[in-house]
């Protein structure tokens, strides 16, 4: 067994399956209440059953999210919701609020309890306090430095998890009031409207209604928005410092994002001696998922004053995935964006004993799955038989680079 975990996001059952297939040791997901991504599709009780069955078949752990903050009027509903999920065999549930901790500990849930980054654990005294009170693992505050982690590890035996990749917000470990103030949607109850990503203008005090444009780059300006976190080239340092689990943010992102980022971090952690030789590959692949400019230092990300804009970078179109388990040149493809005969596309695949199996393909023929007749287009949100010029591993993901 490895002494670390890649913890991957699962915004729905489909995303969960691809995170698992592409190398996650553990996945995290929420139900229809009390988690911090209420705009994600999330998991019905039937989805939870299916997810647990799939993960157990692949020896992957599950963390169920109960990480919203609880208002007084929420307590009764929270008790009822926890009671409704008591029969599920989660490996862990994750909480933020001590009220949730008490309710879970007094329930019939038989699993470990993890503490969310929302509680902003930054030191060993806090870590030990939570450990004494039943917490098995703490997701440290995103503001925790590498030196802090080493000191916490030296003084605490609780498991430590950190965010290694993905979007971060301007608040202290996620505890932000902007959304509630500007839109009435409480980020700490899962309803963030992401106002830090909105386009802002300045209004001078004596000129009400006169908007002064803020010009930083040709598209728009996000004056509050952070860069995305990317620790791929520091990951072994954090592992050596005593981090037990590395979390990838992105339950609202595509299954392509979850799968590709998962396999890159899995490969890097499983093959530390090869990191230098794969550096360009890691950089290239992480640049081919939707992201803002990356930083590996949240404290000094704006030290370069010439790079203050944080626009989204999108270089590929996620086309779909192979809906076959075995390798074939004529698979069923679930399509998210159009595919046409003659298209030259790329396929990324699950790791095979740490081997990278990516390849370039040419689409030779498309046939309607139901009628078996040739088709001029594989349409979004449909399934088609697509013949390629070469064989392709099962569960591969298809993409096409965008014209620059």
Residue pairs with C-beta under 8 A, 6 or more apart in sequence:
2 25
2 269
2 270
3 244
4 25
4 239
4 243
4 244
4 245
4 246
4 269
5 25
5 26
5 61
5 161
5 244
5 245
5 246
6 23
6 24
6 25
6 26
6 245
6 246
6 248
6 262
6 265
6 266
6 269
7 24
7 25
7 26
7 27
7 28
7 63
7 161
7 245
7 246
7 247
7 248
8 19
8 20
8 22
8 24
8 26
8 27
8 28
8 248
8 258
8 261
8 262
9 15
9 19
9 27
9 28
9 29
9 166
9 248
9 249
9 250
9 251
9 253
9 258
10 16
10 19
10 27
10 28
10 29
10 51
10 251
10 258
11 29
11 37
11 40
11 41
11 42
11 250
11 251
11 252
11 253
11 258
12 40
12 41
12 42
12 43
12 47
13 43
13 47
13 50
13 51
13 54
14 255
15 251
15 254
15 255
15 258
16 27
16 29
16 51
16 54
16 55
17 54
18 255
18 256
18 258
18 259
18 321
18 395
18 397
19 27
19 255
19 258
19 259
19 262
20 27
20 54
20 55
20 58
20 60
21 58
21 259
21 350
21 395
22 258
22 259
22 260
22 262
22 263
22 266
22 350
22 351
23 262
23 263
23 265
23 266
23 267
23 350
23 351
24 60
24 262
24 266
25 60
25 61
25 245
25 266
26 60
26 61
26 62
26 63
26 91
26 245
27 51
27 55
27 60
27 61
27 62
27 63
28 62
28 63
28 64
28 65
28 94
28 247
28 251
29 42
29 43
29 51
29 62
29 63
29 64
29 65
29 251
30 36
30 37
30 40
30 42
30 43
30 64
30 65
30 66
30 67
30 190
30 251
31 42
31 43
31 44
31 45
31 48
31 64
31 65
31 81
31 85
32 42
32 43
32 44
33 77
33 78
33 81
34 65
34 66
34 67
34 68
34 70
34 74
34 78
34 81
34 100
34 190
35 42
35 65
35 66
35 67
35 68
35 190
36 65
36 67
36 68
36 116
36 118
36 174
36 187
36 188
36 189
36 190
36 192
37 65
37 190
37 251
37 252
38 189
38 190
38 191
39 190
39 191
39 252
40 251
40 252
43 51
45 84
45 85
48 64
48 85
48 88
49 88
51 62
52 62
52 88
52 89
52 90
55 61
55 62
56 89
61 91
61 92
62 90
62 91
62 92
63 90
63 91
63 92
63 93
63 94
63 114
64 85
64 88
64 90
64 92
64 93
64 94
65 93
65 94
66 78
66 82
66 93
66 94
66 95
66 100
66 104
67 94
67 95
67 96
67 100
67 116
67 118
68 96
68 97
68 188
68 189
68 190
69 96
69 97
69 118
69 188
69 189
70 78
70 97
70 99
70 100
71 189
75 99
75 103
78 99
78 100
78 103
79 103
82 103
82 104
82 107
82 109
83 107
83 108
85 109
86 107
86 108
86 109
87 108
88 109
89 110
89 111
90 109
90 111
91 111
91 112
92 111
92 112
92 113
92 114
92 136
92 137
93 104
93 109
93 111
93 112
93 113
93 114
94 113
94 114
94 115
94 116
94 139
95 101
95 104
95 113
95 114
95 115
95 116
96 115
96 116
96 118
96 119
101 113
101 133
101 134
101 135
104 113
105 113
105 134
112 136
112 137
113 134
113 135
113 136
114 135
114 136
114 137
114 138
114 139
114 161
115 121
115 130
115 135
115 137
115 138
115 139
116 139
117 139
117 140
117 141
117 142
117 163
117 173
117 174
118 173
118 174
118 175
118 188
119 130
119 138
119 141
119 173
120 141
120 143
120 172
120 173
120 175
121 127
121 130
121 138
121 139
121 140
121 141
121 144
122 140
122 141
122 143
122 144
122 148
123 148
123 151
123 152
124 151
124 152
124 154
124 155
124 156
127 138
127 152
127 155
127 156
127 158
127 160
128 155
128 156
128 158
130 138
130 158
131 138
131 156
131 157
131 158
135 158
136 158
136 159
137 158
137 159
137 160
137 161
137 244
137 245
138 158
138 159
138 160
138 161
139 161
139 162
139 163
139 247
140 148
140 149
140 152
140 160
140 161
140 162
141 172
141 173
142 162
142 163
142 168
142 173
142 174
142 229
142 298
143 172
143 173
143 298
143 299
144 152
144 162
145 299
146 234
146 237
146 238
146 241
149 160
149 162
149 238
149 241
149 242
149 243
150 241
150 242
152 160
152 242
153 160
153 241
153 242
159 244
159 245
160 242
160 243
160 244
160 245
161 243
161 244
161 245
161 246
161 247
162 231
162 238
162 243
162 245
162 246
162 247
163 229
163 247
163 248
163 249
164 229
164 231
164 232
164 235
164 238
164 246
164 247
164 248
164 265
165 228
165 229
165 230
165 231
165 232
165 246
165 248
165 249
165 261
165 265
165 286
166 228
166 229
166 248
166 249
166 250
166 253
166 261
167 226
167 228
167 229
167 249
167 250
167 292
168 226
168 227
168 228
168 229
168 249
168 298
169 176
169 187
169 192
169 194
169 196
169 226
170 176
170 178
170 196
170 224
170 225
170 226
171 177
171 178
171 187
174 187
174 188
175 188
176 187
176 188
176 192
176 196
177 187
178 187
178 195
178 196
178 224
179 185
179 186
179 187
179 191
179 192
179 193
179 194
179 195
180 186
180 187
180 188
182 193
182 195
183 193
183 195
185 191
185 192
185 193
186 192
195 224
196 222
196 224
196 225
196 226
197 222
197 224
197 225
198 222
199 220
199 221
199 222
200 214
200 221
200 222
200 223
200 224
201 211
201 212
201 213
201 214
202 211
202 212
202 214
203 209
203 210
203 211
203 212
204 210
204 212
214 221
214 223
215 221
216 308
216 309
217 309
217 311
219 311
220 311
221 309
222 309
222 310
222 311
225 292
225 310
226 292
226 295
226 298
226 301
226 310
227 292
227 293
227 294
227 295
227 301
227 310
228 291
228 292
228 293
228 294
228 295
229 249
229 294
229 295
229 296
229 298
230 286
230 291
230 294
230 295
230 296
231 238
231 246
231 296
232 264
232 265
232 268
232 282
232 283
232 286
233 275
233 279
233 282
233 296
234 296
235 246
235 265
235 268
235 269
236 268
236 269
236 272
236 275
238 246
239 246
239 269
239 272
246 265
246 269
248 258
248 261
248 262
248 265
250 257
250 258
250 261
253 289
253 290
254 290
254 318
254 336
255 321
255 397
256 289
256 318
256 321
256 397
256 399
257 289
257 290
259 348
259 350
259 397
260 285
260 286
260 288
260 289
260 348
260 397
261 286
261 289
263 348
263 350
263 351
264 282
264 285
264 286
266 351
267 278
267 282
267 351
267 354
267 356
268 275
268 278
268 282
270 354
271 278
271 354
275 282
281 356
285 348
286 294
287 313
287 315
288 315
288 316
288 399
288 401
289 316
290 312
290 313
290 314
291 312
291 313
292 310
292 311
292 312
292 313
293 307
293 309
293 310
293 311
293 313
295 301
302 308
314 402
315 401
315 402
316 346
316 399
316 400
316 401
316 402
317 337
317 399
317 400
317 401
317 402
318 336
318 337
318 397
318 398
318 399
319 335
319 336
319 337
319 338
319 339
319 345
319 398
319 399
319 400
320 333
320 334
320 335
320 336
320 337
320 339
320 378
320 397
320 398
321 333
321 334
321 395
321 396
321 397
321 398
322 331
322 332
322 333
322 347
322 392
322 393
322 394
322 395
322 396
322 397
322 398
323 331
323 332
323 333
323 334
323 383
324 331
324 332
324 394
324 395
325 394
325 395
326 394
327 391
327 392
327 393
327 394
328 391
328 392
328 394
329 387
329 388
329 389
329 390
329 391
329 392
330 385
330 386
330 387
330 388
331 385
331 386
331 392
331 394
332 369
332 383
332 384
332 385
333 339
333 378
333 383
333 384
333 385
333 386
333 398
334 382
334 383
335 378
335 379
335 380
335 381
335 382
335 383
335 384
336 380
336 381
337 380
337 400
338 377
338 378
338 379
338 380
339 345
339 363
339 366
339 377
339 378
339 384
339 386
339 398
340 363
340 366
340 376
340 377
340 378
341 363
341 364
341 365
341 366
341 376
342 362
342 363
343 362
343 363
343 400
344 360
344 361
344 362
344 363
344 400
345 360
345 361
345 362
345 363
345 398
345 399
345 400
346 358
346 359
346 360
346 361
346 398
346 399
346 400
346 401
347 358
347 359
347 360
347 361
347 392
347 393
347 396
347 397
347 398
347 399
348 358
348 396
348 397
348 399
349 357
349 358
349 359
349 392
349 393
349 395
349 396
349 397
350 357
350 393
350 395
350 396
351 357
352 393
357 393
357 396
359 390
359 392
361 388
361 389
361 390
361 392
361 398
362 388
362 389
363 386
363 387
363 388
364 387
364 388
364 389
365 374
365 386
365 387
366 374
366 375
366 376
366 377
366 378
366 384
366 385
366 386
366 387
367 373
367 374
367 375
367 384
367 385
367 386
367 387
368 374
368 375
368 384
368 385
369 382
369 383
369 384
369 385
372 385
375 384
378 384
378 386
